[in-house]
Amino acid sequence: MPAVKSILNISAYLFVPLNDPAALRESIRSQAGAMALKGTVLLANEGINLFLAGAAADVRGFVDWLRDDARFAALAPKESWSAAVPFGKLRVKVKREIIRMNEPAIRPADERARAVDAATLARWLDRGHDDAGRPIAMLDTRNAFEVAQGRFRDAIDWQLSKFSEFPQALLARRAQLDGKTVVSYCTGGIRCEKAAIFMAQAGVANVLQLDGGILKYFEEVGSRHFDGECFVFDGREAVDASLAEVAPV
């Protein structure tokens, strides 16, 4: 009999100015700890990034608590289920960036990247072009080992070993994107959002991020145009298009 999947896993990020990340660290650690949640919460002046798991009522109660702070009211977690908690402990950390790019001019909290939703992207990929007739270039902004687990069909992969390599890779290969609508994508949206802003500032004409990343695409569209599974940074290692943990081979 398959194990009951009673553990709720959430991933979420929000670029929002935070002038008190150290104070937030203590209140978040206390609240999440009281609810027996495990996972990682990253805080920086640019926002919050979190991956947490626990009993559904406790996870959702924690999200409600966060949203009581007006700065986090727009937080929109992506949910999946597992039979066990895929984290060993709770970590709440203050960082220079919630996703490291080493490009101080990229400030998503000031202005979000233009985005395309999952259903629209799937329709474009069905047709082979966007609504303006431009071909689509799916650009994977994840690390090479993540891409190896699964990717959008025919996506561009620059074999990054870490996200901070993306700016230089873009500047060296920008001509590869000319004349296309570029859709940057990643696991949950955070890397592809910074990537899309950087590309737009670098002069790439038609750039969008996949809103919510692969996880939101799986939730709304499933596996259409995607081969393989999505690597996740927890004990599950990967989830399939139904957002279920991939059974070990």
Secondary structure as GFF3:
##gff-version 3
##sequence-region A 1 249
A	DSSP	beta_strand	7	15	.	.	.	ID=ss1
A	DSSP	alpha_helix	21	34	.	.	.	ID=ss2
A	DSSP	beta_strand	38	44	.	.	.	ID=ss3
A	DSSP	beta_strand	47	55	.	.	.	ID=ss4
A	DSSP	alpha_helix	56	67	.	.	.	ID=ss5
A	DSSP	three_ten_helix	70	72	.	.	.	ID=ss6
A	DSSP	beta_strand	78	82	.	.	.	ID=ss7
A	DSSP	beta_strand	90	94	.	.	.	ID=ss8
A	DSSP	beta_strand	115	116	.	.	.	ID=ss9
A	DSSP	alpha_helix	118	127	.	.	.	ID=ss10
A	DSSP	beta_strand	136	140	.	.	.	ID=ss11
A	DSSP	alpha_helix	144	149	.	.	.	ID=ss12
A	DSSP	beta_strand	150	152	.	.	.	ID=ss13
A	DSSP	beta_strand	156	157	.	.	.	ID=ss14
A	DSSP	three_ten_helix	163	165	.	.	.	ID=ss15
A	DSSP	alpha_helix	166	173	.	.	.	ID=ss16
A	DSSP	three_ten_helix	174	177	.	.	.	ID=ss17
A	DSSP	beta_strand	181	185	.	.	.	ID=ss18
A	DSSP	alpha_helix	190	201	.	.	.	ID=ss19
A	DSSP	beta_strand	207	210	.	.	.	ID=ss20
A	DSSP	alpha_helix	213	220	.	.	.	ID=ss21
A	DSSP	beta_strand	226	228	.	.	.	ID=ss22
A	DSSP	beta_strand	230	231	.	.	.	ID=ss23
A	DSSP	beta_strand	238	239	.	.	.	ID=ss24
###
